[in-house]
Amino acid sequence: MKVRKRSTGTEEEFLPVKIVAAAIKAGASVELADEVARAVQEKFKDKEVVDSSEIREFVLNYLKEREPSAYENWLRFDSRVKGISS
């Protein structure tokens, strides 16, 4: 599966480790970070190309249900660093 980047429109290979790292930085446990990365792979397994915004939305919804503080931290990071609002 490839990911179409929001900022450039370019495509790159999906790397679960990127989701794991971001989730951990947001305060999720390693177990939850691994779980969400696997859930993303399962959700989009039949798609050749997925927009990064679709993955972001899925991850945020997942974190919101399972670890609200990690969800809030992720949103704050996106707002401050990436200029993305929810």
Secondary structure by P-SEA (a helix, b strand, c coil): cbbbbccccccccccaaaaaaaaaaacccaaaaaaaaaaaaaaccccccccaaaaaaaaaaaaaaccaaaaaaaaaaaaccccccc
